[in-house]
Amino acid sequence: MPEETFLDDPENWTDKETAPVPARVFQRASLGIDEALSSRIKSPRAPRIRSHLIDYVVPIGRRALEVAIKEAVSQKELNPRLSEWEPEWSHIANASQDAVGSLTRLFRAIDPHGKDAEHFVRFIRQSRAGGVGASKAMRDARLLVAAKQIIGKLRADTLTRRDGLVALYPNSSQDHQKRAFVRILAEGWVFLTGEMPGKNREPLKNPFLRAVDAAWIDWHQEDSDAAAFGEALDAAISSIDEAQLNWLRAVGPGWVRP
């Protein structure tokens, strides 16, 4: 088989090549979202897949899943949850402070009155086995002083950036990843069914949430708590006004065609 044909066959794609979207999203093996959406074709209860889209329900669902994953990953990077990064940043700031304190004590031990590199040259030359030239000792002394300054600036920058992010994203407790994921799927749902997603947060009573849950499992390959999508569901519904609803019904989302 020619090399270009091999590479162009989605069945041969790997997760590394298609990241952040798993390769399985582009391959033939059935996914949960396929079944969740296809079940709405002959469902005894509304909403149902609109007749002119029945033949396209699986590829549209796969495209929605692809875009939803990409948008979710992007939004998680842009809007990190406080609990995901703040403890680590605070730990780095504290460790930086400890390092500055340790270097300060080291400098005082070498020369109680020394702050500049020149004060440490004599000890550096004395402490080296075999001796060291004055110029090299001065270079090392300057590196020591610079290290303290850099670490001190690292701490200050970390604290400033941390406080800035907290101020910029005061609602970072919200799960922007799930919000983005559900919003894209909601757009696809409106296009396929012509109906807004149901507001009920109970998955057993909301076929849209069941589709979301199936899509999430397709992505992560592990069970999710479908009820945890409630806040994201409310946000998705609120984001679609009447004008956009009519547009999605008539034309579909901008992402529906690659």
Secondary structure, DSSP 8 states (H G I E B T S, - for coil): --HHHHHH-GGG--HHHHTTS-GGGGSSS--HHHHHHHTTTS-SSS----GGGGGGHHHHHHHHHHHHHHHHHHHHHHS--HHHHHHHHHHHHHHHHHHHHHHHHHHHHH-TT--SGGGTHHHHHHHSTT---HHHHHHHHHHHHHHHHHHHHHHHHHHHHHHHHHHH-TTTTS-HHHHHHHHHHHHHHHHHHSS-------GGG-HHHHHHHHHHHHHHSS---GGGGHHHHHHHHHH--HHHHHHHHHT--GGG--
